[in-house]
Amino acid sequence: MAVKPETKIPGGAFRPRVGRSRHFARRSQIGYAFEAPAIIVLAAITVFPLCYNIWLSFQHRVLTEPYANHPVGLANYQTLVADGQFWHDLLRTLMFTGISVSVELALGMVLALVVSKKFRARALVRASILIPWAIPTAVSAMLWVMFFDSRTGFVDFFLGRLGLPGSHLVWFNSAFFAWIPIILSDMWKNTPFMALLLMAGLQAIPQELYESARIDGAGSWQGFWRITVPLMRPVIMVALIFRSLSALLVFSTVFVMTGGGPGTATEVVAYYNWYQFFTSLNYGYGSAISVVITIVAMALALVYVRTMVHRGELLQ
């Protein structure tokens, strides 16, 4: 059936025929029908577990006490507020996140700038820098445990040959030095991911802007701060949010390398949450910790967004 043309009404405006409106409404309904399965699946795997976890955080649910399950209101959160171990773990996690993500952003930017240039074997170099990111986290962590082993690791060997301190240090027995291999392992694995995101942003910047800047007398450093950084701001924000949330939930690296030791010196908040769930079997308290971690992650993402937007307004 042919669609009738639009009719002109006084004032120069056009009013579509009713048949066309019904046609678009029908197309919208078809679109919603195709989207419905995906929405249902996403709700099943995200919304329902989240709501169930929040509900469970208000319950006394300990698997070793099967007949003592009952609502307790805010008791789990009150216990969490008074739990010094949780706050120590959260502080350590935030420090780990700040150090690792900052260094990964800097190194990722350098890598992205290097591999964005035209040179021979660029495709091979781009593929090779992604190898650490492709290695499973547990395997990567075990590699770094071997590197820093005080008897067979090459780190102590090279430090000794160069006459540097640390050649006879038992790294994983020190509450301070145990963090060095953990942070290096995380940086080695995740810097390529940061570089990949930043490289995609660099490809979208028109080269004419750099040429115009050079004509105006701007150097490479000025071009980086005046052109690259402002135009890369949205990409940097996305990269920081993704990596910060991932670092905030770091678990596998710590679990494999130190198990939270020595003592609890390298215990992070995700490890403590795992301990409450699968060792203490305290599902109510573990759920309360999960809710607080989610809130902290959302707050961190909001800080990034507000900071980057405010920074963008200042640059403009």
C-alpha positions, 0 to 999 in steps of 0.5 A: 500500500502506498504511503500518502504524502504529507500535507501542509498546514497553515504556518508552513509546518507539515503533518504526517498522515496517520498511516505513516504514524502507525507504520513507525509505531509498528516498527518500534514495537518490532524493535522492542520485541527483538530487544526484549530477550537481551533485556531479560537475559541482562536482567537475569544475570545482573539485576536479580543477583544484585537485588538478591545480594542486597536483600541477603545483606540484611539477613543472618545467613551462616551456612554453619548455622542452618537453623539460625537464618533470620532478618537482622536489619542493619546489623551486618553493616554495623559490624562492618563499620566496626570491622577494622580489618575491612577498613585496613583492606579497603585502604590497601586496595585503594593505595594499590589501585592508585599506584598501579592505575597511575603507572599503567596510564602513563606507560599505556600512553607512551606505548600508544604514542609509539605504536601509533607512529608509522615504522617497519613491523608496526603490526608485529609490535602491536600484536606482541604488546598484547601478549601479557594481556592475553595471558590468564591472570593466574598464570601471569601471577605464577610467572612473577612469583618465579621471578621474585623467588629468593632461591631460583628467581632471576630478580635476585640474581641480577640485583646481586650482579649489579651490586644493588640492594635486595639481592638477598631479600625474601620478597614475599616475607616482607609486609612492604616488599611483597607489594612490589611483585604484586604491583609489577605483575598487575602493571605488566598484565594490564598496561597493554589493555590501557595502551589499546584503549588509548591507541583507539583514541589517538587514531581518531585525532585528525593529523591536520591539527598537529600540522597546524600546530607545528606551523604555528611553532608548537613543539611536540610537548605542546602538541601533546598537552594542547591537542592530544590530552584534551581530545583524548579526555573522554577516552582517558576517562573510560580507560581510567574507569575500567582499570580502576574498577578492575584494580579495586576488585583485584583478587586472583593476583593476590590469591596466587602470589601471597594469599594475603600474606604475610599475615594479612599485609597484602590482603585486599578487600575482594580477598576479604570478601571471598574469605567471608563467603567461602571460608567463614561461610557468612553469606549475610556479612559477605553480602554486606561487604559486596554492597559496600564495595559496589558503592565505593566503585560507583563513587570512584567512577563518579569522581572520575567523571566529575573530575574529567568534566570539570577539567574539560571545562577549564581547558575550554 
